[in-house]
Amino acid sequence: MLIMEARELNEGDKVYRTGGTFEVITFLAGPWQNLNQHVWFITGRDSDGTVRLFNLNSLTASCPLPEEGDTWYDVHAVGAKYIIEEVTERFVIMRYDVGSAGHASPFVVALDKFHNNYRFSK
C-alpha cells in the first residue's frame, strides 16, 4: 500500500493483508513512520478482533478479483486447484480442476469467503 493511500484512510475502512490469502483488516489509525528505518505502519484490527501494528508493505487497499479462466488454490487443501468459471458482484462460480479425469460440477462461493480461503496461482 502506498503512503498516500494510507493517509486517506478513515477509521473503520477496510484494507487487505497480502501473503497467501487476503485477510480483512479494519483501519484504526496511522500511518506512522519508524524513524530509524524507512518503514511505515498503521494500526488495525484483524479478523480475530486483535489490534495490531501492520507494515504498509504487507497491505493493499483493494482485493484482487479473480477472472474467468484463472486458477486459484485452496489454502487448506494441498494441491487442490480450482478454475474460475464466472465472477459476479458478490459471488465466485468455480469448479475443481480434475485435469483429464473428467469434468467437475461448478459451485458458488461468496466473495469474502473466497478471499479468505483461496490464493492466486501465477
C-alpha positions as CSV (number, residue, x, y, z in Angstrom):
1,M,0.0,0.0,0.0
2,L,1.2,3.5,-0.8
3,I,1.7,6.0,2.0
4,M,-0.6,8.5,0.3
5,E,-3.4,5.8,0.2
6,A,-2.9,5.1,3.9
7,R,-3.1,8.9,4.7
8,E,-6.6,8.9,3.1
9,L,-8.0,6.1,5.2
10,N,-10.7,6.8,7.8
11,E,-11.3,4.8,10.9
12,G,-13.3,1.7,10.0
13,D,-12.1,1.5,6.4
14,K,-11.2,-2.0,5.2
15,V,-7.7,-2.8,3.8
16,Y,-6.4,-6.3,3.0
17,R,-3.3,-8.1,4.2
18,T,-1.4,-9.8,1.4
19,G,0.5,-13.1,1.6
20,G,-1.4,-16.2,0.6
21,T,-5.0,-15.1,1.4
22,F,-6.3,-11.6,1.7
23,E,-7.3,-11.1,5.3
24,V,-9.6,-8.1,6.0
25,I,-8.0,-5.5,8.3
26,T,-10.2,-2.7,9.8
27,F,-8.2,0.5,9.8
28,L,-7.9,2.3,13.2
29,A,-5.1,4.9,13.0
30,G,-1.9,5.9,11.2
31,P,0.2,5.9,9.2
32,W,3.4,6.2,11.3
33,Q,7.0,6.0,10.2
34,N,9.7,4.2,12.1
35,L,12.3,7.0,12.4
36,N,15.2,4.5,12.5
37,Q,14.1,3.0,9.1
38,H,12.1,3.9,6.1
39,V,9.2,1.7,7.2
40,W,5.6,2.9,7.6
41,F,2.9,1.2,9.8
42,I,-0.8,1.5,10.5
43,T,-2.9,0.3,13.5
44,G,-5.7,-2.1,12.6
45,R,-8.0,-4.8,13.9
46,D,-7.5,-8.2,12.3
47,S,-10.2,-10.8,11.6
48,D,-9.8,-12.2,15.2
49,G,-10.5,-8.8,16.7
50,T,-6.9,-8.2,17.8
51,V,-5.5,-4.7,17.5
52,R,-2.1,-4.9,15.8
53,L,0.5,-2.8,14.0
54,F,0.7,-3.6,10.3
55,N,3.6,-2.8,7.9
56,L,2.2,-0.9,4.9
57,N,4.3,-3.2,2.6
58,S,2.0,-6.1,3.6
59,L,-1.3,-4.3,2.9
60,T,-3.3,-3.5,-0.1
61,A,-6.2,-1.1,-0.5
62,S,-8.3,-3.4,-2.6
63,C,-8.5,-7.2,-3.0
64,P,-7.8,-8.6,-6.5
65,L,-10.8,-10.1,-8.2
66,P,-10.5,-13.4,-9.9
67,E,-11.1,-13.5,-13.6
68,E,-12.7,-16.2,-15.7
69,G,-10.2,-19.0,-16.5
70,D,-7.8,-18.1,-13.6
71,T,-6.5,-20.9,-11.4
72,W,-6.7,-20.5,-7.6
73,Y,-5.6,-22.9,-4.9
74,D,-7.4,-23.8,-1.7
75,V,-5.1,-22.8,1.2
76,H,-6.5,-25.6,3.4
77,A,-6.0,-28.5,1.0
78,V,-2.7,-29.5,-0.5
79,G,-2.7,-29.3,-4.3
80,A,-6.5,-28.5,-4.6
81,K,-6.8,-26.4,-7.8
82,Y,-9.9,-24.5,-8.8
83,I,-10.8,-23.0,-12.2
84,I,-12.8,-19.8,-12.1
85,E,-15.9,-20.0,-14.2
86,E,-17.6,-16.7,-13.5
87,V,-17.4,-13.8,-11.1
88,T,-20.3,-11.7,-10.0
89,E,-20.5,-8.7,-7.7
90,R,-20.8,-10.9,-4.6
91,F,-20.0,-14.5,-5.7
92,V,-17.4,-16.6,-7.5
93,I,-18.5,-19.6,-9.5
94,M,-15.7,-22.2,-9.9
95,R,-15.1,-25.8,-10.4
96,Y,-12.5,-28.2,-9.0
97,D,-9.7,-28.9,-11.6
98,V,-9.7,-32.6,-12.2
99,G,-7.4,-32.4,-15.1
100,S,-8.0,-35.0,-17.8
101,A,-10.0,-37.2,-15.5
102,G,-13.3,-35.5,-16.4
103,H,-15.4,-32.5,-15.6
104,A,-16.3,-31.4,-12.0
105,S,-19.6,-29.6,-11.2
106,P,-19.3,-25.9,-10.6
107,F,-20.2,-24.5,-7.2
108,V,-20.6,-21.0,-5.7
109,V,-18.6,-19.3,-3.0
110,A,-19.3,-15.8,-1.5
111,L,-16.5,-13.3,-2.5
112,D,-15.5,-12.6,1.1
113,K,-15.1,-16.3,1.9
114,F,-13.3,-16.8,-1.4
115,H,-10.6,-14.3,-0.4
116,N,-10.1,-15.9,3.0
117,N,-9.7,-19.5,1.6
118,Y,-8.1,-19.3,-1.8
119,R,-4.9,-17.9,-3.2
120,F,-4.0,-17.0,-6.7
121,S,-1.7,-19.2,-8.8
122,K,0.5,-17.3,-11.3
